[in-house]
Each structure stands twice: as C-alpha cells, then as structure tokens.
Amino acid sequence: MNTLWHGFPENSAQNNKAVNIAKLRAIFSEDFWCELTYKNTGYWKIDLKKKNIINDYYEFTKIINIKGDLSRTEILKLVKYSSRGQFLGNYKYDGYYDSDITACIIARV
C-alpha cells in the first residue's frame, strides 16, 4: 500500500484503495467484458466475460502444459508467440522468463 500512497496514513491509504477499486469495477462493468473480484486469498482477480478476449500468456501456458504431442496448430501458435518478442516487456513478473519461454518452446517442439 505504501508504494501507491506513500506518506499517507494507513486509514487514508485504505480509503484511496477502496475508492480506486470501486472506480475500476465501474469501468470494467460498463463494457461487460470483465469483472474485478476479490477472494479471501488476498488477491484480486479479473474474470473475463467475453470469450473473444485473447490473453497470449494464458494461451502459451495452456499449450506448454498439454500432455503428449502438440498439434501443428499449437506448434505454430508457440512460434507466433515467440516471434513477437518478450512477454510483458515492461513488467517484472514471477513465472516464465524469456529464457524459460524459449526453453519451453524448444522442449515442446
């Protein structure tokens, strides 16, 4: 919380967080394409409502985790994802790194 509202008292930071989450929920629900939910896990979740929204990272992990041989279509999707460059280039994230992604693709193909 301190990262977003540095120097704010705890109760003020909590209020700012609640107000901003409410604004995000309103924006997301206006277009009916997703919903922002909070579970008791301590994390927020974005539930996609439309089937035509594509998330490359999700699709990549779905293909990588397929048991058995990959189809030609799945292999071509992996090649397409890897040819675009780095996943989430401006974001530091836990999970797959570029070298891991390349290794996964080579191992699966």
N, C-alpha and C positions, 0 to 999 in steps of 0.2 A: 504494500500500500504506500510505503514511503517513497517508492520510485515515482509513482504518478502524482502524489500530492505531498511532495517534500516540504517539511516545515509546518504542515497543517496539524492541528491537534487530532488525536485518534477519532473522536466522535465526528469532527468536521470531515475528515477523510472518508469515514464510513458513509456519511451522508452524501458526499460527492460521488462516491462509487455507486450508491443506490440510485441516485438521480441519473447518472450516465448509463447505467444498465437499463433503467426504465426507458430512456431515450432510444437506446439501441433496439430494445424489444419492439418499440413502436415503429421504428424504421423498418425492421425486418418483417414485421407482421403486415405492414401496409401492402407490400408486394406479394405476400403469401408464398414466398419462396423458401423461407426458413423460419425457425423458431429458436429463440435463445432460452435454454432451460438450465436449472441448477439442481444437481442431485446432491445427496448427502456425502458425496465423495470429496467435496472441497473444490470441484472443478465445474466450470461452465461448459455446456455442450451446445453446439449448433446443429439442430436437426433440419436436414434438407427436406423440403416438402415436395419439390418437383423432381421428377425422375430425369429430366433433361439437363440437370446441372452436373457437370463433369469435374471431378477432382483427380488430377493426374497422380498425385501422391497415393491416394486411396486405390486407384486403379493399378498402379505399379505394385503396391504391396499385395493386392489381391492376386495378381498374376504370379509374382515371385513365390507366393505361398501355395500355389497349386501343386498338388501331389501328382507325380507322374510326368509324362511328356507334355510339352506345350504344343498347342496347335500353331500352324503357320500364322494365323491372325494374331495370336498372343505374342509370338516372337516379333512380328512386325510392330506391334504396339510398344514393346520394350525398346526396340531400335528407335522408334519415333521419340519416345520419352528421353532417351539418352542423347539423341542428336540435338535436342533443344538447349542443352547446356545444364547448368546447375539447378537443382530443385531449390526453390525458395532462396534465391541467391543473396538477398539482403537480410536473411534471418538466420540466427544461430539456433539450432534445434537439436534435441536429443533424438536419436533414431539413426536413420541411414545418413552417412556422409557420402560425398561424391565417390570416393574410392570404394566404399561399401556397395554403392549402387552399381558401379562398373563391375565389381567382382560378382555381385548377384546376377547381373545380366549375362556375364561370360559363363558362369556356372550353370545357368538355366538353359542357355542356348547351346 
